[in-house]
Amino acid sequence: MKTDDILEKYSKEIAPEGRVLDIGCGEGRNALWLAERGFEVTAVDKNESILNALREKFSESDKHLKIEFKNQDIKEFKSPSDYYNVILAFNSLMFLKKSEFLETISKIKNYLAPEGLIFLSLFTKDDPSFSAFSKSQKPVETDTFFNEKTGGYWQFMEKGELLKIFSDFETLLHEEEIIHDVKPAPHDHGMVFYVGKKKARSN
């Protein structure tokens, strides 16, 4: 399963012309896809060089897309409550320590408007890296290890953990599977994909 397929499948659930927060936007593919469909997108990434390239790319566009780029660590990002209709965190929050991840999830739940959608993809403990880390080092926090190759943290989800974290949401998608990747060399990842809808306020 690919994240762009998930986004396209559930896009019909997104409120028209809503606000989108793309956490760890990377090369901006999802931000562009949503902006082209009339959404107002805030794209956040801590990699300044990536964002500068994106700013240049979109400044040359004649589409007048509504995209704001923020060079910021998501742990420092702040937003008004109930502001965004969609929050994307594809392949980004797994690089926080578990405590940072849980704190960030709590914040972005608050940023999401009632009936808004959240899209997530994260590593699971079925990922071969989890077994490798467990054999070579002690976790720095629950299910969190320091990856010397990347110079950052990798954290992994228990089976069904996201369903517990989002027990206050309506679950639209929850799938755990092994994904085969070919870059930079062939390898597998244990992944969980989640789409949830924040429940409307009761009267």
C-alpha positions as CSV (number, residue, x, y, z in Angstrom):
1,M,0.0,0.0,0.0
2,K,1.3,3.4,-0.9
3,T,0.5,6.7,0.9
4,D,-0.5,8.5,-2.3
5,D,-3.1,5.7,-3.0
6,I,-4.5,6.1,0.6
7,L,-4.7,9.9,0.2
8,E,-6.5,9.6,-3.2
9,K,-8.9,6.9,-1.9
10,Y,-10.0,8.9,1.2
11,S,-9.9,12.4,-0.4
12,K,-13.7,12.2,-0.9
13,E,-14.0,12.4,2.9
14,I,-12.1,15.7,3.0
15,A,-14.1,18.9,3.4
16,P,-13.9,21.0,0.2
17,E,-11.4,23.9,0.2
18,G,-10.3,23.0,3.7
19,R,-7.0,23.6,5.5
20,V,-4.3,21.0,5.4
21,L,-1.2,20.5,7.6
22,D,1.5,18.3,6.0
23,I,4.0,17.2,8.6
24,G,7.4,16.3,7.2
25,C,6.4,17.2,3.7
26,G,9.6,16.1,2.1
27,E,9.6,16.6,-1.7
28,G,6.0,18.0,-1.4
29,R,4.1,15.5,-3.6
30,N,1.1,15.3,-1.2
31,A,1.1,19.0,-0.5
32,L,1.1,19.7,-4.3
33,W,-1.7,17.1,-4.9
34,L,-3.9,18.7,-2.3
35,A,-3.2,22.3,-3.3
36,E,-4.0,21.5,-6.9
37,R,-7.5,20.4,-5.6
38,G,-8.1,23.7,-3.9
39,F,-6.9,23.1,-0.4
40,E,-5.0,25.6,1.7
41,V,-1.8,23.7,2.6
42,T,0.8,24.4,5.4
43,A,3.8,22.2,4.6
44,V,6.2,21.8,7.5
45,D,9.7,20.3,7.4
46,K,12.9,20.8,9.4
47,N,15.1,20.3,6.3
48,E,15.7,23.9,5.1
49,S,17.3,22.9,1.8
50,I,14.2,20.8,0.8
51,L,11.9,23.7,1.6
52,N,14.0,26.2,-0.3
53,A,13.8,24.0,-3.4
54,L,10.0,23.6,-2.9
55,R,9.6,27.4,-2.5
56,E,11.5,28.0,-5.8
57,K,9.5,25.3,-7.5
58,F,6.1,26.7,-6.5
59,S,7.1,30.3,-7.1
60,E,7.7,29.4,-10.7
61,S,4.2,27.9,-11.0
62,D,1.4,29.8,-12.6
63,K,-1.2,27.9,-10.7
64,H,-1.4,30.3,-7.8
65,L,-1.6,27.4,-5.4
66,K,-2.3,28.1,-1.7
67,I,0.8,26.6,0.0
68,E,2.8,28.0,3.0
69,F,6.1,26.5,3.8
70,K,7.4,26.4,7.4
71,N,11.0,25.4,8.2
72,Q,10.3,24.0,11.7
73,D,10.6,21.0,13.8
74,I,7.1,19.6,14.4
75,K,7.8,19.5,18.1
76,E,8.0,23.3,18.1
77,F,5.0,23.8,15.7
78,K,1.9,25.5,17.2
79,S,-1.6,26.0,15.7
80,P,-5.0,27.3,16.9
81,S,-7.4,24.5,18.1
82,D,-9.8,23.0,15.5
83,Y,-7.9,24.8,12.7
84,Y,-7.0,22.0,10.2
85,N,-9.4,19.8,8.2
86,V,-6.7,17.4,7.3
87,I,-3.4,16.5,9.0
88,L,-0.9,14.3,7.1
89,A,2.1,12.6,8.9
90,F,3.3,10.1,6.3
91,N,6.7,8.5,7.2
92,S,7.7,11.4,9.6
93,L,6.6,10.8,13.2
94,M,8.4,7.5,13.5
95,F,11.6,9.6,13.9
96,L,10.5,11.0,17.2
97,K,11.1,9.3,20.5
98,K,8.0,7.6,21.8
99,S,7.3,10.3,24.4
100,E,7.7,13.0,21.8
101,F,5.5,11.1,19.4
102,L,2.7,10.8,22.0
103,E,3.0,14.5,22.9
104,T,2.9,15.5,19.3
105,I,-0.2,13.3,18.6
106,S,-2.0,14.9,21.5
107,K,-1.2,18.4,20.1
108,I,-2.3,17.6,16.5
109,K,-5.5,16.0,17.7
110,N,-6.3,19.4,19.2
111,Y,-5.3,21.1,15.9
112,L,-7.7,19.0,13.9
113,A,-11.3,20.3,13.4
114,P,-14.3,18.1,14.3
115,E,-14.8,15.6,11.5
116,G,-11.3,16.3,10.2
117,L,-9.1,13.5,9.0
118,I,-5.6,12.4,10.1
119,F,-3.4,10.3,7.9
120,L,-0.4,8.4,9.4
121,S,2.2,5.8,8.5
122,L,4.7,4.5,11.0
123,F,7.1,1.6,11.6
124,T,5.8,-1.4,13.5
125,K,7.8,-3.9,15.6
126,D,7.5,-6.3,12.6
127,D,10.1,-4.1,10.9
128,P,13.4,-6.1,10.6
129,S,15.2,-3.0,12.0
130,F,13.4,-3.5,15.3
131,S,14.9,-6.9,15.8
132,A,18.3,-5.7,14.7
133,F,18.2,-2.7,17.1
134,S,17.0,-4.9,20.0
135,K,19.9,-7.3,19.6
136,S,22.6,-4.5,19.5
137,Q,21.4,-1.9,22.0
138,K,19.1,-0.9,24.8
139,P,16.1,1.2,23.9
140,V,16.4,4.9,24.8
141,E,12.7,4.9,25.5
142,T,9.8,2.5,25.0
143,D,10.3,0.9,21.5
144,T,12.7,3.7,20.6
145,F,16.3,3.3,19.4
146,F,19.1,5.6,18.3
147,N,20.1,4.9,14.7
148,E,23.8,5.7,14.2
149,K,23.5,5.6,10.4
150,T,20.9,8.4,10.3
151,G,21.9,10.2,13.5
152,G,18.4,10.2,14.8
153,Y,15.7,8.2,16.6
154,W,13.6,5.4,15.2
155,Q,10.5,4.3,17.2
156,F,8.2,1.4,16.5
157,M,4.5,0.7,17.1
158,E,3.0,-2.3,18.9
159,K,0.4,-4.3,17.1
160,G,-2.9,-2.3,17.4
161,E,-1.2,0.5,19.3
162,L,-2.6,3.2,17.0
163,L,-6.2,2.0,17.5
164,K,-5.7,2.5,21.3
165,I,-4.2,6.0,20.8
166,F,-7.1,7.0,18.5
167,S,-9.9,5.3,20.4
168,D,-11.6,8.6,20.5
169,F,-11.6,8.8,16.6
170,E,-13.6,7.0,14.0
171,T,-11.2,4.6,12.3
172,L,-11.5,4.6,8.5
173,L,-8.4,2.6,7.7
174,H,-6.0,0.6,9.9
175,E,-3.6,-1.8,8.1
176,E,-0.4,-3.4,9.3
177,E,1.8,-5.0,6.6
178,I,5.3,-5.6,5.3
179,I,6.3,-3.2,2.6
180,H,9.1,-4.0,0.1
181,D,11.2,-1.0,-0.9
182,V,14.0,-0.9,-3.5
183,K,15.8,2.4,-2.5
184,P,18.6,2.8,-1.7
185,A,18.8,-1.1,-1.8
186,P,16.1,-3.7,-1.6
187,H,14.8,-4.0,1.9
188,D,11.6,-4.5,3.9
189,H,9.7,-2.4,6.4
190,G,7.0,-3.3,8.8
191,M,4.4,-0.5,8.5
192,V,1.1,0.6,9.9
193,F,-1.2,2.8,7.9
194,Y,-4.0,4.7,9.6
195,V,-6.7,7.1,8.6
196,G,-9.0,8.4,11.3
197,K,-11.8,11.0,11.6
198,K,-12.2,13.2,14.6
199,K,-15.7,12.8,16.0
200,A,-18.1,15.7,15.8
201,R,-18.9,17.5,19.0
202,S,-22.0,16.3,20.8
203,N,-24.7,18.9,21.4
